[in-house]
Amino acid sequence: MSLRIAVQMDPIETVDVDADTTFALMEEAQARGFELFVYHPDQLAWLEGRIVARARPVRVKHVQGEHAELGDEMDLDLAEDADVVLMRQDPPFDMAYITAAHMLEGLAGKTLVLNDPAWVRSSPEKIVPLDFPELVPPTLISRDPERIKAFRAQYEDIIVKPLYGNGGAGVFRLKPGDSNLNSLLEMFFAQTREPVVVQAFLPAVSAGDKRVLLIDGEPVGAINRVPQKGETRSNMHVGGVAEASDLDEADLRICRAIGPMLKARGLMLVGIDVIGGLLTEINVTSPTGVQELKRFSGIDTCARFWDAVQRKLPD
């Protein structure tokens, strides 16, 4: 099967070929003989009933600095000229992100878009886990200072983070006795009208924040991300160190609970975050970790992804 794949992503020139999941997906697609195109979300448009993008054909190579051979820019009709669109730009999950998802929804029934854009915009990564309250740590979403203070009084040691943040940015731990809560809330609420997420701090994070990857609702494997000494956040964007890990019974219990929902929503490649056996996030926008998982375990998530994609397409 020869496919034309359009990848909506951040500039390919800036990716780290040894870590970037989108690049790894593109390498596997190219190895299967698929034709690749790339474009930035700013180059996506709705034009007189057509969903189009100013895209460039690309060939990839696993050599940093020489990793993308780009052709001339062209107007790509995503309904007529693409078999699959990968929506892989990084958050923030803002109105620009949501608008791009709305436009890509117009391809339903014409071109396979992954992850499904209607469900990407309707499955915020810190909110959708709350559909499974038995799996998550004690959590509050609010911008009511009094309610937040009451939650802190109950749990004492808490994490406060932006509702639509990513990569560990803006995540704060407030230990018992820390007097900065009021100032912190003032800072958050002066910048946005959104609520914040407040969770009971999980001491198990010192042993790592596990990233579990799922393809079409089925668990593939896991890596552990260990925070640097003196750091609460384990995200690799802020210095967390990846290490080998196995799927344990707590991970599998979570996957069994959420897997049918992910499959039904067309959320093909998903990364969940698990701390101490509790689910903290369901990452559906541009989940990462496939290269680390392959290095540690030999599991080829990209091959499994494209196998699953090809099963969903007509012969």
N, C-alpha and C positions, 0 to 999 in steps of 0.2 A: 504494500500500500504506500503510494507516494502522496504526502500531504504538504499543504502550504500552511505554515504556522506563523501567525503574527503575534509578536510579543510586545505588550504594553508595559514599559519598564522605565526606570530611571536611566540616565545616560549610560550606555554600555561601555563607553570609554573609561568610566571611573570604577568599574567593578574589580574586585579581587578574585582572580581566577581560581585561587586555592580555597576560597571560602564561600563564594556566592552561589546560592541555590539556583537562581534563574539561569546563570551561566551554565551550570551543570546540566540543567534540563535541556538547554539549547545544544550542548555537546552531544547528549544522547540522541536528541532529535536528528541532528545532522548525521550522526553515525548510522541512523536508520534510513538515510537518503531523503529526509524531509527538507523542504525549502524554507528558509527562515527570513523573516522580516522583523525589523524593530522600529518602534516609534515611542515618543514620550506622550504622556497624557495630554499635554498642551497641544499636541498635533492631532488629537481626535476631534471629530466634528460631526454634527448632524446637519446634513445638507439636502434640503428638499426631499426628505423622506429616505435618504441614504445615510448609512453610517460609514464615514470615510476617515482615513488617516494619511497624513504625509509620512510615509514610511520609507525605509531603505532596506534593500536586500543585504544580508550579512552572512559571512562565513566566519566561524569561530575556530580558534586554535589555543591550546593550553600553554600559552607563552605570554606572561604579563607584559603589557606594552605593545604586543603584536597580536593581541587576542581577538581583534575584530576587524575583518576586512569588509568595509562598507561600500555598497554600490551607490548609484545615483538615486536621489530622492524621487519618489513617485507617489501618485495618488492611488491609494489602495482602497477599493470598495470591500469592506469587511464581510459583506453578505455574499458577494460574487467571487472575490479573489482570495478568500481564506477559508480553510477547512476548520481551523482551530484558532482561537484567540486566547492567549494567556494574559490574564490581568495580574501583573506582578509588580506594579510600582509600590514602593514603600509608603506607609502612612506618613504624615498625620491623616487620620480619618476625619477629614473636614468636608466642607461643602463641595470643594473641587473634587475630592475623592468620590463623594456620593453622586455628584453630577455625572462623572465618568461612568459610574455603575449604571445610572439611569440610561445613558446613551447606549451602552453595550447591551442592556436589556432588550433593545430594539432588534437584536440579532436572534432572539429566541425562535427556534424552529428553522433557522437558516444556517447559522454557524455555531459550533459548539464553543462556548466561552467558559473558561475555568480559571478560578472557581466561579460558580454561577453568580453573576453580578447582582441579581435581585436578592439573593441570600447573603452575599457579602455585605451589602449595605444594611441588611436586616438582621445581621448576626454580629453586633459589636463584640469585640474580643473579651471585654471584661463584664459584659452584660449577659451574653448567652450562657455562660456557666451557671448563672443563677436559676436557669430552668431546672437545675439538678441540685437543689439546696442540700441534699444529704451528702454531696461530694465536695462541697466547698468549705473553706474556713469561715468563721463568723465574719460577716460582711455587712457594710452599710453603704448605700449610695444616697447622697444627700448634699445640699448646700445650706442646710439649716445648722448654724453653729451650735445651738443648744442640743440638738439631737446628736451631733458629732461629739460634743463634750460628754454627754451621757454614755455614749458608746465607749469612749475612752475610759470613763470612770469604771465601767464594767470590766473592760479587758486590759486596761492599764498600759500595756506595751502594744503600740499600734503602728501600722503602715498607712500613710496617706499618699495617694497618687492620682494623677489626672485620669479622667474617665476614658479619654480617647488618645492617651499618650502611647508612645512606643519606645522600644530600645532601652528601657530603664530610665528615660529622662523624667525629671520631676518627681522621683519617688523618694519619700522621706520616711524615716523611722523616728517615732517619738517614744522614747523610753519613759518609764515612770519618773515623775518629777521634772521632766523637760517642760520649760515654761514658754516654748515657742509656738504652741498650737494656735493661739489667736493671731499672731503675726503671719503664720503660714497660711491660715485660711484667708486673711485679708489679702495676701499676695495672690493666691489662687483666684479669689472671687473678683479682684480688680482686673484680672486679665481675661476672664471668660464668664459667660452666664451659665456654664455647665456645672453640674454637681461634681463632687470628688468621690473617689472610692476610698473607703476606710476599712481596713481589715485587721483582725487580731494578728500580731506578729507571730510567725511560726519559727521557733528556734531551730527547727530541723533544716532551715535554709543554710546554716553554716556547713552542713554536709553536702549541700548542692540543691539546685533547682533542676529537676529532670525535664528534658524535652523529649516527648514521645511523638513520633511521626505516624500518621495514619494515611492510607490511600483508600479512597472510596469507602471510608468507615471502618477499615480493618487496620489494626496496629501492625507496623512494619518493624520498628525497633526504637531504641532510646539512647540518648547520650545524657551525661550529667554535666551541669555547668556550675562550677564552684566559684563563689565570690572571692575576690582578693582579701587578704587579711585587713580587717578594719572596715570592710565594705559590706553593706546589706544586700546590694543588688548583684545578681549573678549573670546578667545579660552579657553576652560576648561583646556587644557594642561598648560596654563600659569596663572591659577588662576581665570579665569572667573567663575562667579556663575550662575548656571542654575536656571531658575524660570519658572513658568507656563506661557503659552501664548496661544492665539487662532489664527486661520487662519483668516486674514482680507481680504478685497477685493483686496488689492495690492498683497498679497501672492497668492491668487487664480488666479489673472490675470497672474502672472508669471507662475504659474503651468499650466494654460491652454495653454500658449504659448510654453512652453518647453516640456510638457508631451508627445505629439506625437513623438517628436524626441527621448526622453528617451526610450519609448516603442519600437520604430522601431530599436533602437540600442541594445536592449537586456540589458539595464542598469536597472536591477530589483530593487535594493535598492540604492537610491540616497538621499543625503542630500544637500540641497541648503542653501546658506547663504544670508540673506536679511537684509539690513540696510536702514532704512527710506524709505521702499518701493522699493528699488533698489537692483538688483541681483549682488552679488559680486563674488560668486564662485558656481560651480556645482561639488560637491564631489562625485566621482564615484569609488574611489579606496577602501577605507575602512571607509565609513561614519559611524558616531557615533550618539548617542542620544536616542537610543530606550529605554534604561532603565529609563532615566530621563523622557521621554515622558509618559511611563507607570505609573511612580510614580505620576506625576502631573495630568494626565488626565484619567488614566485607559485604554488608547488605547494600544492594544497589537500588536505592529508592527511585532514582530517575528511570531505570529500566522498568520497574514495577508501575510507575506512573504512566509511561507511554504504552505499556501493555494494556492498562486499564482504559486509557483514552481510545486505543484502537478497538477495544471491545465495544465501546459506546458508539462508534461511527458505523454508518452503513458500508457494506462491502463495495 
